[in-house]
Amino acid sequence: MFSALVTGVDRGATCSRRNVSMRRLLYAALLSALLSSYVGCALPIYSGDPGQRTRQLIFTSEDSRALLNTWERIWFLDMPDHMTPQRIHGGVI
């Protein structure tokens, strides 16, 4: 501190400006990484061939449709609740 008074250089101001600029750079990098995750894949995931692309789109839509069934099966939403007043017969009628 004494050397700063003698030389007239305030090192605290220099370090704080450096910290602020580094913090801004870090925030900008974090924001750009966050926003780039919403943009999508840099490479196209579907083929350029129309026939193969159609098959890929059908498979993707079927996977998305099956995801709902899987989600309900994981959380046991596809089974009847035991508290329901109406019992469902599980055998072959």
C-alpha positions as CSV (number, residue, x, y, z in Angstrom):
1,M,0.0,0.0,0.0
2,F,2.8,2.3,0.8
3,S,4.4,1.8,-2.6
4,A,1.1,2.7,-4.3
5,L,1.1,6.0,-2.4
6,V,4.7,6.7,-3.4
7,T,4.3,5.8,-7.1
8,G,0.8,7.0,-7.5
9,V,-0.4,3.8,-9.1
10,D,-3.5,2.2,-7.6
11,R,-3.2,-1.5,-8.1
12,G,-6.6,-2.2,-6.6
13,A,-8.3,-0.3,-9.5
14,T,-6.3,-2.3,-12.1
15,C,-7.2,-5.6,-10.5
16,S,-10.8,-4.8,-10.1
17,R,-11.0,-3.7,-13.8
18,R,-9.3,-7.0,-14.7
19,N,-11.8,-9.0,-12.6
20,V,-14.8,-7.2,-14.1
21,S,-13.6,-7.8,-17.7
22,M,-12.8,-11.5,-16.9
23,R,-16.3,-11.8,-15.3
24,R,-17.9,-10.3,-18.3
25,L,-16.0,-12.6,-20.6
26,L,-17.0,-15.6,-18.5
27,Y,-20.7,-14.5,-18.5
28,A,-20.6,-14.1,-22.3
29,A,-19.1,-17.5,-22.8
30,L,-21.7,-19.1,-20.5
31,L,-24.5,-17.3,-22.2
32,S,-23.3,-18.3,-25.7
33,A,-22.9,-21.9,-24.6
34,L,-26.4,-21.9,-23.1
35,L,-27.9,-20.3,-26.2
36,S,-26.1,-22.6,-28.6
37,S,-27.6,-25.6,-27.0
38,Y,-31.1,-24.4,-28.2
39,V,-30.0,-23.9,-31.8
40,G,-29.8,-27.6,-32.7
41,C,-27.3,-29.9,-34.2
42,A,-24.6,-28.4,-36.4
43,L,-24.8,-31.4,-38.7
44,P,-28.1,-32.4,-40.1
45,I,-29.4,-35.7,-38.6
46,Y,-31.4,-36.8,-41.6
47,S,-30.2,-38.0,-44.9
48,G,-30.4,-36.1,-48.1
49,D,-32.0,-39.0,-49.9
50,P,-35.8,-38.5,-49.8
51,G,-36.6,-42.2,-49.3
52,Q,-34.1,-42.7,-46.5
53,R,-35.1,-39.4,-44.9
54,T,-38.8,-40.5,-45.0
55,R,-37.9,-43.7,-43.2
56,Q,-35.8,-41.8,-40.6
57,L,-38.7,-39.4,-40.0
58,I,-41.1,-42.2,-39.5
59,F,-38.8,-44.0,-37.1
60,T,-38.3,-40.7,-35.2
61,S,-42.1,-40.1,-34.9
62,E,-42.7,-43.7,-33.8
63,D,-40.0,-43.3,-31.2
64,S,-41.6,-40.1,-29.9
65,R,-45.0,-41.8,-29.8
66,A,-43.6,-44.8,-27.9
67,L,-41.9,-42.5,-25.4
68,L,-45.3,-41.5,-24.0
69,N,-46.2,-45.2,-23.4
70,T,-42.8,-45.8,-21.8
71,W,-43.2,-42.8,-19.5
72,E,-46.7,-44.0,-18.4
73,R,-45.3,-47.5,-17.8
74,I,-42.4,-46.2,-15.7
75,W,-44.7,-44.1,-13.5
76,F,-47.3,-46.9,-13.4
77,L,-49.9,-44.6,-15.0
78,D,-51.0,-47.4,-17.4
79,M,-52.3,-49.6,-14.6
80,P,-55.5,-49.1,-12.7
81,D,-55.4,-47.5,-9.3
82,H,-56.2,-49.8,-6.3
83,M,-58.4,-47.1,-4.8
84,T,-60.9,-47.1,-7.7
85,P,-64.3,-48.3,-6.7
86,Q,-64.6,-50.2,-10.0
87,R,-62.4,-53.2,-10.3
88,I,-61.2,-54.3,-13.8
89,H,-61.2,-57.9,-14.6
90,G,-57.7,-59.0,-15.7
91,G,-58.6,-62.4,-17.1
92,V,-59.7,-63.5,-20.5
93,I,-63.5,-63.1,-20.9
